[in-house]
């Protein structure tokens, strides 16, 4: 794993978290307002000096609702909302649908590491809890980025290839761990409702590093297609955390 690859996966999330933190929002703000873009403190964030196209996040009318459209075309980018941790909050709820899958995506491989839609929760895991080799890479990445990159992220994925319930590490770094919630059996163009106990999922995926939940620092919505140079379209709406 190179330092550049680690930064690619984590810097975008961290920079968005740092910028959105200025709003100091204790809970998730609605995605959709009256305009065509996600409303603050949701913020679209890419990589520093990103040469890739940015994933397009737009607010649209669909099925009588204002929802977020995630359009990834050989692109990368995240929509990030910072959080001030609330120890009593643990349930993340949202609705989502997949409209155009990316058939080339395969989360088990670096060259296929793209997703039409994922919802990620960012945790403030102490760097001392990170295994030694990964800790050194993370420290270098943080030094270069100039921000506190999250040391642990849990991402919930809608994937057109893997079965629901699949758990795996990100193809580039174990700092990001994935749970597939919807797989190829889920119909396209159909809304699905999710509810996850994010603190329980953190312990399930990072319990080897942390004996108890750690503070949350942000939530990110993401779709990307830069590794496969493919295209995908998905929608998400009504996301809340309590």
C-alpha positions in Angstrom: 0.0 0.0 0.0 1.5 3.3 -1.0 1.1 6.6 0.8 -0.6 8.1 -2.3 -3.2 5.4 -2.4 -4.0 5.8 1.3 -4.4 9.5 0.8 -6.7 8.9 -2.2 -9.1 7.0 -0.1 -9.0 9.1 3.1 -8.0 12.7 2.3 -11.3 13.6 0.5 -13.3 12.4 3.5 -11.1 14.2 6.0 -11.0 17.5 4.2 -14.7 17.6 3.9 -15.1 16.8 7.6 -12.7 19.6 8.5 -14.5 22.1 6.4 -18.0 21.1 7.4 -17.0 21.1 11.1 -17.2 24.9 11.0 -21.0 24.5 11.0 -20.7 22.5 14.2 -23.9 20.6 13.4 -24.7 18.0 16.1 -27.1 16.0 13.8 -27.5 15.4 10.1 -29.0 18.3 8.2 -31.4 17.5 5.3 -29.8 16.8 2.0 -32.2 18.7 -0.1 -33.2 22.3 0.0 -35.0 24.4 -2.6 -32.0 24.6 -4.9 -30.4 22.0 -7.2 -27.4 21.4 -4.9 -27.1 19.7 -1.5 -27.5 22.3 1.2 -24.8 23.1 3.8 -23.2 21.8 5.9 -23.2 19.0 3.3 -20.2 19.7 1.2 -18.8 18.1 -2.0 -15.1 17.3 -1.5 -12.5 15.8 -3.8 -8.8 15.4 -3.6 -6.3 18.3 -3.4 -5.5 19.4 -6.9 -7.7 16.6 -8.2 -7.3 16.0 -12.0 -10.1 13.5 -12.2 -13.7 14.6 -13.0 -15.8 15.1 -9.8 -18.7 12.9 -9.1 -21.9 15.0 -9.6 -24.2 15.4 -6.6 -27.5 17.1 -7.4 -30.9 17.5 -5.8 -33.7 16.3 -8.1 -37.4 15.6 -8.0 -38.1 11.8 -8.1 -41.2 10.0 -7.2 -42.7 13.1 -5.7 -39.7 13.7 -3.4 -36.6 15.9 -3.4 -33.7 13.5 -3.3 -30.0 13.4 -4.0 -28.8 12.1 -7.4 -25.3 10.6 -7.4 -23.9 10.4 -10.9 -20.4 8.9 -11.2 -18.7 9.0 -14.7 -15.0 8.0 -14.5 -15.1 10.3 -11.5 -14.3 10.7 -7.8 -15.6 12.8 -4.9 -17.5 12.6 -1.6 -20.4 14.5 0.0 -19.5 15.0 3.6 -21.2 16.2 6.8 -19.2 16.7 9.9 -20.7 15.6 13.3 -20.0 16.5 16.9 -20.3 13.2 18.7 -23.4 12.4 20.6 -22.8 9.3 22.8 -26.5 8.4 22.8 -26.9 8.5 19.1 -26.3 5.3 17.2 -29.0 4.6 14.6 -28.4 5.8 11.0 -31.4 5.6 8.7 -31.7 6.4 5.0 -33.5 5.4 1.7 -31.6 4.7 -1.5 -32.0 3.2 -4.9 -29.7 2.0 -7.7 -30.6 3.1 -11.2 -27.5 2.4 -13.4 -25.0 -0.1 -12.0 -21.3 -0.1 -13.0 -20.7 -3.7 -14.3 -16.9 -3.3 -14.2 -16.8 -2.6 -10.5 -15.4 -5.2 -8.2 -14.7 -4.2 -4.6 -12.3 -7.1 -4.1 -9.8 -5.7 -6.6 -7.9 -2.4 -6.7 -8.7 -1.9 -10.4 -12.4 -2.5 -9.7 -12.6 -0.5 -6.4 -15.6 1.7 -7.4 -19.1 1.9 -6.0 -22.3 3.5 -7.4 -23.4 4.4 -3.9 -22.1 4.0 -0.3 -22.8 5.7 3.0 -19.8 6.0 5.3 -19.5 6.8 9.0 -16.1 8.3 10.1 -14.8 7.5 13.5 -12.1 9.2 15.7 -10.1 6.1 16.4 -7.0 6.9 18.4 -3.9 6.5 16.2 -2.3 4.5 19.0 -4.9 1.8 18.4 -3.9 1.4 14.7 -1.6 -1.5 13.9 2.1 -0.4 13.7 2.7 -0.4 10.0 -0.6 1.2 9.1 0.0 3.7 11.9 3.2 4.9 10.2 1.5 5.2 6.8 -1.4 7.1 8.4 1.0 9.5 10.2 2.8 10.3 6.9 -0.5 10.8 5.1 -1.8 13.2 7.9 1.5 15.1 7.7 1.2 15.6 4.0 -2.5 16.3 4.0 -2.4 18.8 6.8 -5.6 17.5 8.3 -6.6 14.8 10.7 -7.5 11.9 8.4 -10.1 9.5 10.0 -8.4 6.4 11.3 -11.5 4.3 10.9 -14.4 4.4 8.5 -17.3 2.0 8.1 -19.0 2.1 4.7 -22.4 0.6 3.8 -22.4 -0.3 0.1 -24.9 -1.0 -2.6 -23.1 -3.4 -4.9 -24.2 -5.1 -8.1 -21.8 -8.0 -7.7 -21.4 -9.1 -4.0 -24.1 -10.7 -1.9 -25.8 -8.8 1.0 -23.9 -9.4 4.3 -20.5 -9.5 2.6 -17.9 -7.8 4.8 -14.5 -6.9 3.4 -11.7 -4.4 3.8 -11.2 -1.7 1.2 -8.9 -3.0 -1.6 -6.3 -0.3 -0.7 -6.5 0.1 3.1 -7.9 -1.5 6.2 -8.7 1.9 7.5 -11.9 1.7 5.4 -14.1 -1.4 6.0 -17.2 -2.3 4.0 -20.5 -4.0 4.6 -22.6 -4.8 1.5 -26.3 -4.1 2.3 -27.8 -4.5 -1.1 -26.5 -6.9 -3.8 -27.5 -8.2 -7.3 -30.8 -9.5 -6.0 -32.1 -6.0 -5.3 -34.2 -4.6 -8.2 -33.1 -1.4 -10.0 -35.2 1.8 -9.8 -36.7 0.6 -6.5 -36.3 2.4 -3.1 -34.9 0.4 -0.2 -34.9 1.6 3.4 -32.0 0.9 5.7 -31.3 1.2 9.5 -27.9 0.5 11.0 -26.6 0.6 14.5 -23.3 2.3 13.5 -21.6 1.9 16.9 -22.3 -1.9 16.9 -21.0 -2.1 13.3 -17.9 -0.3 14.3 -17.2 -2.8 17.1 -17.9 -5.6 14.7 -15.4 -4.4 12.1 -12.9 -2.6 14.3 -13.2 -4.5 17.5 -9.8 -5.9 16.9 -8.5 -2.4 17.5 -11.0 -0.8 19.9 -12.7 -2.5 22.8 -15.5 0.2 23.0 -17.1 2.6 20.5 -15.1 5.8 19.8 -16.5 9.3 18.8 -18.1 9.8 15.4 -16.7 12.7 13.4 -18.7 12.6 10.2 -20.9 11.0 7.7 -20.1 10.8 4.0 -22.2 9.8 0.9 -20.1 8.7 -2.1 -20.2 7.3 -5.6 -17.1 6.8 -7.7 -16.0 5.3 -11.0 -12.5 6.4 -11.5 -10.7 3.0 -11.2 -12.9 1.4 -13.8 -13.6 4.5 -15.9 -17.2 3.4 -15.8 -20.5 5.1 -15.1 -23.2 4.7 -12.5 -26.3 6.5 -11.3 -28.0 6.2 -7.9 -30.3 8.2 -5.6 -30.5 8.7 -1.8 -33.0 10.5 0.4 -34.2 11.1 3.9 -30.9 10.3 5.8 -31.0 10.9 9.5 -29.0 10.0 12.6 -30.2 9.6 16.2 
